Amino acid sequence: MGERFETKTVHIGHQPLRQVASKSTPIYQTSVFAFPGLEEVEQFYAGEGEYLYTRNGNPNQAELSDAIAALEGAEAGVSAASGMGAIMAGLLAVLEPGDHVLASHEIYGGTYALLHKELSRFRIDLECVNLQELRTLADHVRPTTKLFFMETITNPLLTVADMPYWIREAKELGLKVMVDNTFATPYLVQPVTLGADLVVHSATKYIGGHSDVTAGVLVGASELIGRAREIVVNYGASLSPFEAWLTSRGLKTLALRMDRQCDNAREVADFLSQHPAVGTVYYPAKEATSFFCRPKQGAMVSFTLVDEKAIYDFYRKLQWIKFAPSLAGVETSVSHPVTTSHRAFTEEQRQATGITMGLVRLSVGIESAADIIAELDRALGK
Ligand SMILES: Cc1ncc(COP(=O)(O)O)c(C=O)c1O
């Protein structure tokens, strides 16, 4: 270390390689890693060293993606700065200019925008199909079709398609399959074990679980994930160490949270289906979720008000359930698809899809189910 005050203040106490048996993972809040000499730099490029620069890789990113890969039953994983970053990496790992993608018509709006508005510029063609009405993908497959994309539980109408059937179909037709498992999490279903090539999460939701991070994770076979990792690095979509650390911390309670949130959602769905002010309740049916590895139907419930005009009153009367256009935190929250996620829909599209002005999307939290029900009852008007 230098002798003088100015140098000492910069370097004093710095012991990056000190072995400390901390019980929790340290946050590697560094943009770059130091090398003792040029030999070690050579070793890194020869594939022997793990970390060079945080955009290329960081222990906190790896802790998160390794954990999700293991929980999903996948060979490898890569984390990204958001769910959209992970979806982009997965799509670009599979697709080349001129390719065609088949996707369920009920995909997240951001995924639709990425494919329809951005990847179309690379001549990647999107076709959406209604998995509730379709019997086979065969009539929609072209010589250029490379990928089939679906979500386990859709947003906001919470439809669950027969995923084992559609994955089998797509694989028989020679397609790669990518599943967005955000709403179900690996606690309820692991699409890789059903044959999916890539599984993606907006870890912003249940994986993190506390509405305090934006993160994404993509898992799958090592070769595809290797390519996806290059894309994350080259497009600058890497997850920050602190966000990765927070997400990993949230992950530790995923099973506890999911159990409680799903059980609460069941009670809330039962209550809503008997309430005179409620029209339709959207909640995954038991039969539809029979391929899940646990007898749970997710923790989201959507419903319509019989009197659409009462929608403003409903949101205003809620006292502690917050309106927040996201989901999956430990706190129960409500959203309104028409004025948020599905804002761009025309009145015609709203009527055709059922995503109408009177539709409420409820993300059920870990609070007392009795309190959640009392709060909803108050806002619905007795
Ligand atoms: C199902 C689904 N997939 C992907 C995303 C995008 O995730 P993020 O907001 O973390 O980019 C969302 C966001 O709401 C989502 O609901």
The ligand as an SDF file (V2000), in Angstrom:
LIG
                    3D

 16 16  0  0  0  0  0  0  0  0999 V2000
  -46.2720  -13.4470  -17.2560 C   0  0  0  0  0  0  0  0  0  0  0  0
  -45.2490  -12.3650  -17.3230 C   0  0  0  0  0  0  0  0  0  0  0  0
  -44.1160  -12.5730  -18.0080 N   0  0  0  0  0  0  0  0  0  0  0  0
  -43.1640  -11.6130  -18.1150 C   0  0  0  0  0  0  0  0  0  0  0  0
  -43.3210  -10.3890  -17.5220 C   0  0  0  0  0  0  0  0  0  0  0  0
  -42.2540   -9.3490  -17.6620 C   0  0  0  0  0  0  0  0  0  0  0  0
  -41.5030   -9.2960  -16.4980 O   0  0  0  0  0  0  0  0  0  0  0  0
  -40.6840   -7.9980  -16.0090 P   0  0  0  0  0  0  0  0  0  0  0  0
  -41.6730   -6.9510  -15.6820 O   0  0  0  0  0  0  0  0  0  0  0  0
  -39.9160   -8.5130  -14.8390 O   0  0  0  0  0  0  0  0  0  0  0  0
  -39.8080   -7.6120  -17.1580 O   0  0  0  0  0  0  0  0  0  0  0  0
  -44.4720  -10.1340  -16.7680 C   0  0  0  0  0  0  0  0  0  0  0  0
  -44.6620   -8.8200  -16.1240 C   0  0  0  0  0  0  0  0  0  0  0  0
  -45.6960   -8.4920  -15.6090 O   0  0  0  0  0  0  0  0  0  0  0  0
  -45.4640  -11.1460  -16.6730 C   0  0  0  0  0  0  0  0  0  0  0  0
  -46.6050  -10.9430  -15.9940 O   0  0  0  0  0  0  0  0  0  0  0  0
  1  2  1  0
  2  3  1  0
  2 15  2  0
  3  4  2  0
  4  5  1  0
  5  6  1  0
  5 12  2  0
  6  7  1  0
  7  8  1  0
  8  9  2  0
  8 10  1  0
  8 11  1  0
 12 13  1  0
 12 15  1  0
 13 14  2  0
 15 16  1  0
M  END
$$$$
